[in-house]
Amino acid sequence: MFSPLKFWQKIVVLVAVVLLCVGCSSVPSTSYNPWEVVTLPTDVNLQDVGFTEDTQHGWLVGNKSALFETKDGGKTWQQKSLDLGDKNFILSSVSFSGQEGWIVGEPSLLLHTNDGGETWSRILLSEKLPGNPNTIVALGQQSAEMTTDVGAIYRTTDGGKNWKAMVQEAVGVLRNVARSEDGKYIAVSAKGNFYSTWEPGQTAWQGHNRNSSRRLQNMGFGKDGRIWMLARGGQVQFTKADNTEEWEEVQNPELSTSWGLLDLAYRTPEEIWVTGGSGNLLYSPDGGKTWQKDRGVESVPSNLYKIVFLSPEKGFIIGQRGILLRYQGQAQSA
């Protein structure tokens, strides 16, 4: 005789077993955790990190006009104040070339220094600027390139007095934008349903449809000549090094994970790190062919949404609520 109670009991057990399996990870662990949690006197969301020509002297920016300075390579940070009035800004990007540095933020903020950050001056931006500044890259003496959150690209060669538009039209609201070392850009749309590329000499962004049913999370340029892509559901994909229009097979480094992958960075042309939600950190020593998991940071109570390597020896992972991890040694293969 059919028993509804027993039937639903079996369903509950089956669902519990499935959830238990999903929570397990078959990805091998790294043999060494090279990341150190840095204690900061803040719980604001951090956004970016940059260093002067002195590899010990750097700056960290974040929400609520948060600004921190280090003089020991990122081991300790001291909070600094900016004279920006009563308004709180989201400081989203910081970049240095030598002692000259730049910070951009929202709403519409541009700061400039010529003395390594000892003093910062505010440069007024046009009210006609499309969108809010979201990234800036120092390119040399008095030169920088700035983007906005709708895909406008501007360059200055006179310390920010004048800016030249590099594209005729903005591309639309963006989830994120990345720049290659040779000046190319790639941007993911706000909804993650397409991406756009631009390179010097072009007058407009080139649109591209995503190549899977999963919405795009983030994209960028690798040190090996490839473009990388992170999509919803923990997917990782790379283009071919000799043809960035052709994509390799989709990878799921940790198929069972329920956490999204948020950012990817190359420490070397072969070594790749991928950050994600709930302290998820993946590592590949061979350009993405095989993957390991750094379980030494799983207890970090934060989504790890940005990873930056300023050099093979200097790297940082930025998370929510004042979480910062500092790279302190080469990872060993398991």
DARAUR-V853775 format. One record per run of one state. SS is the DSSP state (~ for helix, > for strand, _ for the rest). FROM is the first residue (numbers start at 1). TO is the last residue. If there is no record, write none. Layout:
BEGIN
SS/FROM/TO, SS/FROM/TO
END
This chain:
BEGIN
_/1/3, ~/4/23, _/24/28, >/29/29, _/30/34, >/35/38, _/39/45, >/46/51, _/52/57, >/58/62, _/63/66, >/67/70, _/71/77, >/78/80, _/81/89, >/90/97, _/98/99, >/100/106, _/107/108, >/109/113, _/114/120, >/121/122, _/123/132, >/133/140, _/141/142, >/143/148, _/149/152, >/153/156, _/157/163, >/164/165, _/166/173, >/174/179, _/180/184, >/185/189, _/190/193, >/194/198, _/199/205, >/206/209, _/210/215, >/216/221, _/222/226, >/227/231, _/232/234, >/235/240, _/241/242, >/243/247, _/248/250, >/251/251, _/252/260, >/261/266, _/267/271, >/272/276, _/277/280, >/281/284, _/285/291, >/292/293, _/294/294, ~/295/297, _/298/303, >/304/311, _/312/313, >/314/319, _/320/323, >/324/327, _/328/334
END
